């Protein structure tokens, strides 16, 4: 079984099939989602100390933070899906 990896920036990848949503972190509900995941130890910070520009929700209930714009990651995701 082949798994497609989605590049989320700075050498980090996630399995594309496990991604539920890619969202911008600017709204209050997304900030709450991030804070709840951090409190429950489900938060994965892949920003390497940079500003969080997107939140990736995984099917494992983990929240992944990325320093790459949500639009850029969404485009990469769509490109992966088109090649299947």
Buried (B, 14 or more C-beta within 10 A) or exposed (E): EEEEEBBBBEEBEBEBBBBEEBBEBEEEEBEEBBEEBEEEEBBBBBBEEEEBBBBBBBEEEBBBBBBBBBEBBBEBBEEBEEEE
